[in-house]
Amino acid sequence: MKPNVSDVVGLVYPCSFPVKVFIRPEPGVEERLQDLVRGHLQPEAPLEVERRSSTTGKYLCLTLTFIAEDEAHLTRITTAIGADPGVVLSL
């Protein structure tokens, strides 16, 4: 049975939200992205960072996990990440 559109529930805020970011491993890019995200968070809010290099080492995948306070907060952060010149792709 297909759910009704009104039965579909989105995120419940505040919630933990991971953003995957693919960057070239250039000096300063990772630190800049972490500073960018932290600038949108409360001073005591956690930011978890996981790193994985591609098999060739050409790219670095970061997973930045933070607490999104509401949809607008999440949109501000993901938009800022995607606009950074060091970001190849963000999901």
DACOR-V460366 format. One record per residue. N is the residue number from 1. RES is the residue in one small letter. PSI is psi in radians with two decimals (999 if undefined). OMEGA is omega in whole degrees, -180 to 180 (NA if undefined). D_LAST is the distance of its C-alpha to the last C-alpha in Angstrom with 1 decimal. Layout:
<<N RES PSI OMEGA D_LAST> <N RES PSI OMEGA D_LAST>>
//
This chain:
<<1 m 2.27 179 30.1> <2 k 2.39 177 27.3> <3 p 2.61 173 26.2> <4 n 2.63 178 27.1> <5 v -0.65 -179 24.4> <6 s -0.28 179 26.0> <7 d -0.24 -178 25.4> <8 v 2.22 -177 21.6> <9 v 2.35 177 20.4> <10 g -2.73 178 17.1> <11 l 2.59 175 16.1> <12 v 2.01 -176 19.2> <13 y 2.66 -9 19.1> <14 p 2.62 -179 19.3> <15 c 2.73 175 16.8> <16 s 2.33 -176 14.9> <17 f 2.16 177 11.1> <18 p 2.39 173 8.8> <19 v 2.18 176 5.8> <20 k 2.27 -177 5.0> <21 v 2.20 176 6.4> <22 f 2.19 -179 8.7> <23 i 2.84 168 12.0> <24 r 2.45 -177 15.5> <25 p 1.20 179 17.7> <26 e 2.64 -179 19.8> <27 p 2.33 173 21.9> <28 g -0.27 -175 20.7> <29 v -0.87 -179 17.0> <30 e -0.79 -180 15.8> <31 e -0.72 179 18.6> <32 r -0.74 179 17.8> <33 l -0.73 178 14.2> <34 q -0.76 178 15.8> <35 d -0.69 179 18.5> <36 l -0.86 -180 16.4> <37 v -0.79 180 14.7> <38 r -0.55 178 18.2> <39 g -0.34 178 19.7> <40 h -0.04 -177 18.0> <41 l 2.80 172 19.2> <42 q 2.63 -177 22.7> <43 p -0.60 -177 24.6> <44 e -0.04 -176 25.0> <45 a 2.40 -180 21.4> <46 p 2.63 171 19.8> <47 l 1.97 178 16.7> <48 e 2.40 -179 16.0> <49 v 2.17 173 14.6> <50 e 2.48 -179 14.3> <51 r 2.44 173 14.7> <52 r 2.28 176 14.9> <53 s 2.59 173 16.4> <54 s 2.84 -177 16.2> <55 t -0.52 179 19.6> <56 t -0.22 -178 20.9> <57 g 0.10 -178 19.7> <58 k -0.50 -178 18.3> <59 y 2.77 175 14.8> <60 l 2.29 177 13.7> <61 c 2.15 176 10.6> <62 l 2.40 169 10.4> <63 t 1.98 -179 9.4> <64 l 1.99 -177 10.5> <65 t 2.23 -176 12.0> <66 f 3.00 177 14.1> <67 i 2.02 176 16.2> <68 a 2.16 -177 15.2> <69 e -0.67 178 18.6> <70 d 3.11 -176 18.0> <71 e -0.69 -180 15.7> <72 a -0.72 178 16.9> <73 h -0.82 179 16.1> <74 l -0.76 -180 12.5> <75 t -0.72 178 12.3> <76 r -0.78 -178 14.2> <77 i -0.86 -177 12.1> <78 t -0.59 177 8.6> <79 t -0.75 179 10.9> <80 a -0.71 178 12.7> <81 i -0.86 -178 9.9> <82 g -0.45 -179 8.9> <83 a -0.21 -178 12.7> <84 d 2.34 -177 13.6> <85 p -0.30 180 15.5> <86 g -0.12 -177 14.5> <87 v 2.18 176 10.8> <88 v -0.74 -178 10.5> <89 l 2.46 173 6.8> <90 s 2.44 -179 3.8> <91 l 999 NA 0.0>>
//
